[in-house]
Amino acid sequence: MASWNEIERVRRNPEAFRPLAQALLTDPACEVSRFADGFLAGIATRNRGALSLRECEVLLDLRDHAEIHTAYRGLSIAALIQRCHEGSARLAPEDRMRIVDLYESGRRFVTGAELGWFTRICRELGAMEF
């Protein structure tokens, strides 16, 4: 989550929010929805001054959710994916399917949108305990 200082800095600076919105439009890790695409396109081409507080919060939230995490608290996400896959039989079916899909994809990262779910699974399986 963005700090109030960051929100105010980005909100008042078109040279900060326009390129960020443009980058998120082309980022494959960014949420794909009609709302997000329309919102980001509008911000990327905005001709008037500052964003509203809420617009800036949404923009920075989309950024945070698209962020790529390769480590969590000093632990490799790739290693955590491996450990969670090994213990996936103990998970609920939906969580098991997501871990198996993540493992089989060969990805070595999780996005900000997946981080909360992933860390919950890691704790549930004791994957972060050595």
LINBEL-V438359 format. One record per pair of residues at least 6 apart in sequence whose ideal C-beta (glycine too) atoms are under 8 Angstrom apart, sorted by sequence separation. I is the first residue (numbers start at 0). GAP is how many residues later the second one is. D is the distance in whole Angstrom. If there is no record, write none. Layout:
I:GAP:D, I:GAP:D
This chain:
9:6:5, 10:6:7, 23:6:5, 29:6:7, 69:6:7, 70:6:6, 120:6:8, 121:6:5, 8:7:7, 9:7:5, 69:7:5, 87:7:8, 88:7:7, 1:8:8, 42:8:7, 50:8:7, 68:8:6, 69:8:7, 71:8:7, 87:8:5, 90:8:7, 101:8:7, 109:8:5, 9:10:7, 29:10:8, 87:11:5, 24:12:7, 42:12:7, 87:12:6, 84:14:6, 24:15:5, 83:15:5, 84:15:7, 87:15:8, 23:16:5, 24:16:7, 42:16:6, 101:16:8, 84:17:8, 21:18:8, 80:18:7, 84:18:4, 20:19:5, 24:19:6, 38:19:7, 39:19:8, 83:19:8, 97:19:7, 20:20:8, 38:20:8, 80:21:6, 81:21:7, 20:22:4, 21:22:4, 39:22:7, 80:22:6, 94:22:8, 98:22:6, 20:23:4, 38:23:8, 17:25:7, 16:26:6, 17:26:6, 35:26:6, 80:26:7, 94:26:6, 17:27:8, 80:27:7, 17:28:7, 16:29:8, 80:29:8, 77:30:4, 90:30:7, 30:31:6, 76:31:6, 77:31:8, 13:32:7, 29:32:6, 75:32:8, 76:32:5, 76:33:6, 90:33:7, 16:34:6, 30:34:6, 83:34:8, 89:34:8, 90:34:7, 13:35:7, 23:35:8, 29:35:7, 30:35:7, 89:35:7, 13:36:8, 29:36:4, 11:37:8, 28:37:4, 83:37:6, 87:37:8, 11:38:5, 20:38:6, 23:38:6, 28:38:8, 69:38:6, 79:38:7, 83:38:6, 86:38:4, 10:39:5, 16:39:7, 19:39:7, 23:39:6, 26:39:5, 28:39:6, 69:39:5, 82:39:8, 86:39:8, 10:40:5, 68:40:6, 86:40:7, 9:41:8, 10:41:8, 67:41:5, 68:41:5, 76:41:8, 83:41:6, 10:42:7, 16:42:6, 23:42:6, 67:42:8, 68:42:7, 79:42:5, 82:42:7, 19:43:6, 67:43:6, 68:43:7, 71:43:7, 83:43:5, 10:44:8, 66:44:7, 82:44:4, 10:45:4, 65:45:6, 66:45:4, 6:46:7, 9:46:6, 64:46:7, 65:46:6, 68:46:6, 71:46:8, 64:47:5, 65:47:7, 71:47:6, 79:47:5, 63:48:5, 64:48:4, 79:48:7, 6:49:5, 9:49:7, 6:50:6, 9:50:7, 71:50:8, 6:53:7, 74:53:6, 5:54:7, 1:55:7, 72:55:7, 71:56:8, 1:58:4, 1:59:8, 0:60:8, 1:62:7, 0:63:7, 28:82:5, 30:82:7
